[in-house]
């Protein structure tokens, strides 16, 4: 099959969604499919046999539309999978011509705030509408700029309109994400759940007692500050925290670690290649996932399963779909440093329990392999192609 993916970038970096695009392309290529990628920024970092084209979405809208159609026509795909929300105008051009699916990685498809949470981090189930503009301020789910809030609100309205008008087939990684689309009026038959995956470990290492790994982009909602405060309460066992990732919270986290007197226990190595992150997983005693919002999926969860490591995570979102409490880790209902600290201490003080949870995690991992993901993806591609052919005959 000739499969074309469309995304903002075509390399590792800036979050798990871009990594998924790269590894999907590489995985389909390895299976013998002819694959290509149209991307909007940066440079491509893909295998030589993968076709790529750069279409800069900062150009005038009509220029982008023509360039997208020209690139698609050059590749002649049997199927298009888009991971981008930056080319909606072009969507109207290609969706009627080619079998297409949109993989939605987050709630920005139907929420102008992006995360569907208020200032207290309570999750919202309201459909996108005019009330959202006022609620940006009333419950704090938007930004501080009225103009910025209006622009985001209009963009989300356009996405929803295009999604309904073009009858887009959506792919999401969790039932939690599927529910968000249903709450915004999308029919259930057009929302396919395809859980994401973790690559099988290629490195092994002795476990370092007390080592906690928490891969995350350094943004407030990722909860790393809460994690530091939680670990500060763990007084009776040594620990060390490694947080691979970049983001604007880094100076705040460094200052917080200094204030708490734990700067020598915190390592912020920046954004690392997945192979380097895998080495930290291999050495860790446990993995932490202190995300404060309701997470659309959370690749860290299935990566912990793959590496046979127990995970401690706040409840909510898709966490319930990859964490088996008491079996593969601990789920913390109260999003506070005290509650998180108690759960972390419980496992740090019990290495044998960590080992048992790690073994259980590896068994559960079998449903989250790259092969399982690609199998589901290709089955859905074929299903959409059959439906597309039937409507044109």
N, C-alpha and C positions, 0 to 999 in steps of 0.2 A: 504494500500500500504506500502511496505517496502522501505523507503526513506533514502538514505545515503548522508550526507553532508561532504565535505572535505574542511578544512580551516587551516590556520596557527595556530590559537588558538581556544579554545572552552570555552571562558569565556568573560565577559565584559572587555573592556579595549582597549586602543590604537586605538580609532576611531570608527566611526559609523558602518563600515563594519562588524567588529567582533560582535558588538551588534546585527546587523541584523541576523547573523548566529545563535546566541544563541536564539533569540526570534522566529526565524523561526522554529528551532528545538522544542522549548517549545510549540509553537502554533500548529504545526502539531501533536505533541504528545498529546496535549489536545483534538484534534479532533479524536483521536483514531488510528492514523497511527503508525506503528512501525518505529521508527527513530533511526539513529545512526550517529556518527561523528568520522571521522578520522582526527586527528590534529597533528601538527608538533612540537609544543613547549609548555612549561608550563604544567599546569595541567587543567583537565576539571572541570568546575563548572556548572553542568547541573543537572536536576532532576534525581533521582535514576533510573527511568524507561528508560532512554535514554542510549543506548549502545555506548561505546566510545573505541577507540584504539589510542595509541600514536605511530606515526611513525616519528622518528627523521630524518629530511631531511639533517642533517649535516653528515650523514654516506655516505660511497661510493655510487655512483649512482646505481650500480647494487644491492646493499643491500637494498636501498630504494625501488627499483622497486619490488623486491621479497616480501618485507614486505607489500607494498601497495596491491599487488595482493593477498597475503595471507589474509590480513584483509578484503578486499572486498569479497573474496570467503567465509570467515567465516560468514559475515553478510548476504550474498545472497540478494542484493538489487533488487527491481523492477525498481528503478531509482536512478541515481547518480547526485547530483548537486555539482559542485566544485566552491569554492570561492577563490581558491589558484592558484598562478602562479609558485609555487615552485616545482611542481612535473610533469613537462611536459613530461619527459621520460616515466613515468608511464602512462600518458594519452594515449600513443600509444598502451599500453597493454589492458587497460580496455574499451576504447571508442568503439572498434568494438564488445565488448561482452555485454555491458549494455547500455540501453538508458541513455544518458548523456546530461547535459546542463552546461555551464559555466556562472556564474553570474560575470560580469565585473563591478567592483565598480569604476574604474578610467581609465585614458587613458594610463596607463603603458603597456597595451596590445599592443599598436601600436605606442608608443612614448618613445624613449630612455630618453628624458628629464623628462618624467612622467606627465607633465602638458600641453604640447603643447603651451607654451608661451615663448616669447623672454624676454630680459632683461627689456623691456618697458611694459611687461605684456600684449602685444598684442597677441591675440590667433592665432595659426597657423592652416592652413587647408591642409598642405602638407602631402602626404602619406610618410610613412617610406621608406627611401632609402639611397643611398650612399651620397647624398647631405647633409643629416642630420649630418654626421660626421664633415663636414666643418662648417656647420651652428651652431654647438655647440659653436663655438668661434665667428663667424661673427655676430650672433644675440643674443648670450648668452643664448641659450636654454639648454645647458648641464652643466656639472660640470667643475672644473678647472683641473682635472687630465685627460690627453689624454688616459691613460690606462683604467681608470674608464669609460670614455665615450665610448671607444671601446667595453669594456665588456658589458655595458648596451645595446649598439647598437646591438651587436650580440645576446644577450638574446631576445631582441624585435623581431629581425628577425626570431629567432627560434620559438617564440610564434606565429607569423603570419603564418609561414610555417606549424606548427602543426595544427593551427586553420583551414587552408585551406585543408591540407591533410586529416585530420580526419573529415572534414565537421562538425565541432563543431557547435552545436546550442547555440547561445549566448542569455543571458538575461541581460538587462540593465535597469537602473532606469529612464532614460529620453530620449527624442528624441534627445537632444543634444549629448548624448553618442552614440546613434544609428548612427548619422551622421558621427561621427569619424570612426566607423567601415566601413560604406559605402565608405568613402574617402580612405580607405585602401583596397578596392577591395572585401569586403565581400558582398555576395548577400543579398538583403533586406529580403528575406523570412527566413533567418537564424538569424535575429536580432529581438528579441521580447522585446518590452518595457513593463516593469512591475514596475510602480512607487512604491517607498518605502512608508512607513507609519509612523504614530506616535501612540503610545499606548494612550488610553483614560485616561485622568487625574483621579487620585484616591484621590487627595488632593485638598482642597480649602482654600483660604486665602484672607484676605482683601488686596487690592492693595496698595502698598507703593508708594506714589507719587514720581516721579523722579527716581525710580529704573529701571535700564536698565540691562538686562541679555544678555550675548553674549557667549554661550557655544562654545568653540573652542580649538583645539590643538594649542599650542603656537609656531607656526611657522610663518615666515615672511608673506607668502602668505595669511594667515588668516586675516591679516589686523587689528589686535588689536592695533598696534602702531598708525595707521591712525585714528582709532576710538578714541583713547585717545587724539590725537591732535585735532580731530573734537570737542570733548566734551569740550576741553579747550577753544574753541571759544564761548561756550554757557555760557554767563556771567550772564544773568538776570533770571535764574531759577535754583533751586538746583537740583542736580542729583547725583546718585551713581551708579557705574558700578561694576558688578560681572561677572567674566570670569571663569567658571568652565573648567578646562583642564590643562594639563601639556605640557611641551615642552621646547626646547632650548632658546626660546625668553624670558623666564620669567625674568632673570636678567636684560635684556635690558628694558623690560616693567616697571620693578620696578624703574630703574634709570630714565627712561623717565618721569614717574609719579612724581618722586621727582623733576626733573628739571622743570616740568610744574607747580609744586605747587599743585598737585591734589592727592598726595599719600594717603591722608586720605579719598578720595572718591573711591579708587580702591581696590577691594578685589579679590585676586587670590587664591582660596581655593584648587587648585590642581584638579586632576581627581576625580570626584564624581560618586557614584552609580546613575543610572537613577532616582531612587526614590528621591534622594536628589536634583538632578537637577530640578525635577518636582516641588519641593517646592519653588525653586527660581523663576521658571516660574510663579507659582501661585501668588507670591507676586509682580511681576514686573508690571510696567506701560507699558513697551514696550520691544521688542526684537531687537537686532542689529545683522546684518549679513554682516560684512564689507569685505568679502573675495575678494581678489584682482585678483585672477585667474578666469577663466571661470569654475564654479563649476559643477562637473558631476551630482550632485543631490542637496545635502544640507539638511540633516535631520532636521536641526534647523528650516528650513522654515515650514515644516509640523508639527513640535512640537509646533511652535507658533500658527498655526491654531488650533491644538487640545486644547490648553490652552486658546484660545480666546484672544490672544494678538496681537496687530498690530506689524508689523515688518518693519524695515528700512534696505534695502539691496542695495548693488551695483548691477547694471544690468549685465547680461552676463550669459552664460551657462544655466543651468536648472532653474535659478531663475525665468525666464519668465514663467515657467511651474507650479509654485505654488504661485506666488505673483500676485495679482490683484491690480495694482496701483490705489490709491485713494479709494479702497474698503476695502482691508485687510492690507494695509500698504503703504509705499512709496518706489519707486524704484529710485535710484540715478544713473544717466548715467555717470557723471563725477567722476572718482575715485580720489577725492581729499578731504583733511580734511575740506576745506571750504564748498564744496557742501554737504558733509555728515553732517557737523555741522548744516547747514540750515535746512535740513530735520529733524534731531533729535530735534532741537529747535521747529520746527513747531508742532510736536506732543507733546513734553513735555509741551508746553504752552497751550495745548488744551485737557484736560482730557476727556471732553465729546466726542470729536472726536475719541479719543483712545477707549472709551467704544463702540462707534458705529462700529468702525473697528473690535473690538474684537468679537462683535456679528456676523458680516458678516464672520469673520474667522471661527467661529464654524460651520456655514452653509457649507462653502467650505470644511471643514475638512472631511465631510462624504465620500468623494471620496478617502481619504487617511487613512482609518482605517486599523487596522491589519487584520480584517476579509476580507476586500476588497482585500488586498494584497495576502492573502493566497488563496482566491478564484481564482484570476488570475494565481497564481503560479501553483496550482493544475490542472487548465485547460490546461496550457501549458505543464505540465508534461505528462498528458494523451495524448495530441496531439503528442508529441515526441514519446511516447511509441507506439502509433498506427503506426506512420511512420516507426519506427524501426522494428516493427513486419512485416510490409508490405515488407520491403527490404530483410528480411530474409526468407520469405515464397516462 
